[in-house]
């Protein structure tokens, strides 16, 4: 196996994937964010209710 030297700020380190349309929607839609927030809060309430 060939050892490759790490070079910071090289072209290889700057490659990333651009998010697809669904990922962009889930990150920017306020209604989706509120739905996720409410869902996670309900899950936490269920866990706490079972434990006490």
N, C-alpha and C positions, 0 to 999 in steps of 0.2 A: 504494500500500500504506500502510495506516495504522500509524503507529508507536505501540506500546503501551509505557507506562512500567512498568518492573519495580517491584513493590511487595513487599518481603520480608515474610514471615509473613502473606501474604494468603490468602484462601480458595482462590485458584487454585493456590497453591504447595503446598497441603496435600492434594491429590488423588492417590491412588495406587490401584492395583488390589489386591484381596485375593487371595492365592494360592489356586489351586484345590486339590482334594483330593490329586491326584498330587504336586503341588509340596510340599505340606505333608508328605506321606508321605516323600518323598525327603530332606527336611530333618531329619526327626525320627526316622526308623527307624535304629537302631544297626546292624542287620544290613546294611542298604543302604549305610551309610557304610563299614562294614568291607569290603564287596565292592568299592566304588569305590576304597578305599585300596589293596587288594591288586591291583586291575587297573592302577591308575596305577603302582604300584611295579614290576609286571612289564613294563610298557611302558618304564619308565626303564632297567631292567636290560637289555632287548633293545637299546635305543639304545646303552648303554654297551658292551655286548658287541660290537656291530658296529664301534664306533669304536676298540676296542683290540685 
